[in-house]
Amino acid sequence: MSKIEINSKLPNLPTTIFTIMSQLAIQHRAINLGQGFPDFSMDSVLHDLVEKAIKDGHNQYAHTFGFQGLREVLAHKISNLYGSNIDSETEITITPGGTYAISNALTSVLREGDEVIYFEPCFDSYVPNIKVMGAKPVAIPLNFPDYSIPWEKVKEAVNTKTRMIMINSPNNPTGTLLGLADFEELKSITRGTQIIILSDEVYEHIIFDGEKHHSILAHPELFERSFVAFSLGKVFHCTGWKIGYSVAPSYLTKEFRNHHQFNVFSVNTPMQVAMAEYLLNPQSFLQLPSLFQAKRDFFAKEMEGCILKPLPSKGSYFQCFTFPESLGTNSRKVALDLVERVGVVLIPVSAFYQDETDNRVLRICIAKKEETLKEAGRRLSVLI
Ligand code: PMP
């Protein structure tokens, strides 16, 4: 049978770097510090709560906006952490993960010809999801090596077609945080415009050195025009559960839910019921900064004599390391080489730029067991 012709909506998409590196990891039995998933167990309390929810019969479709008990706990948490008054009825929607919270927000508001400003390097789901809507991704490279936002360039890029600005803090892959000065810039750029903001805050609780997560939720002027994406899978180290949520003012949430009800209708019920109970204890999230900081610091110690040198990481699952020219000048090739030479999988940060901008930086996932980090550090330290 001859094939039906498809006018692909995402033509020429390369295989993602994660697929390539994960395959190599298996082939070479390498330590995988590439993809951002923990290799340690989640809290058994949460595990038990899911079992209980299943046994208690929470096994049918949840409400399309999400289990009301979970939305209420989240509204309460947001109020305590950021002082903002979020309506659980009209402003929070439970989603199958943060990726979906982002893509469904883009689907809800973007139209053909719209421009979306985003910053590179960035999480790799952004660009395809902008393109599939017929919108134009407008990349602004972050300053190197501190990965701060060049606000002057943002001002130059804004025009009447700009429909959205996407931000991400704590940042994947750079591990940097946005501060109050960034939010002031964003206010002055968006004031009086039709620009919507998408704030990706999936690493909200993974933050180091006593730093504070500045959520867009704490800035009413910005929140009025924002979708905010969160991931419970990321923060509670159960990425495979694919559970997160979107927070947005009611007029944006209404659009979001119009699409959501026909895209997935609802998110798995027992996990939502369990999360609602788990989050009643604030320690569930307040303990996370010290847990992850200990991992970052442990790995930094293991890497002390290594020729890969750390760039500061203030949050997220990640820390970036620069490498000297003696290893090579093409980060992708160096990362492939390292799998064969020392059996460790790292991700070239050049893969997070559309034009593969190469500053000789590799991203390392520090959300791993100490024994994994120790062995990876030992293997990487032989490099000269
Ligand atoms: N945003 C960023 C910046 C991420 O790193 C990730 C996960 N890698 C997500 C969103 C998606 O989160 P989830 O796994 O809940 O879909």
Residues whose N, C-alpha, C, O or C-beta is under 5 A from the ligand:
A	BS01	PMP	G36 P96 G97 G98 T99 Y100 F123 N172 D200 V202 S231 G233 T239 I243 G244
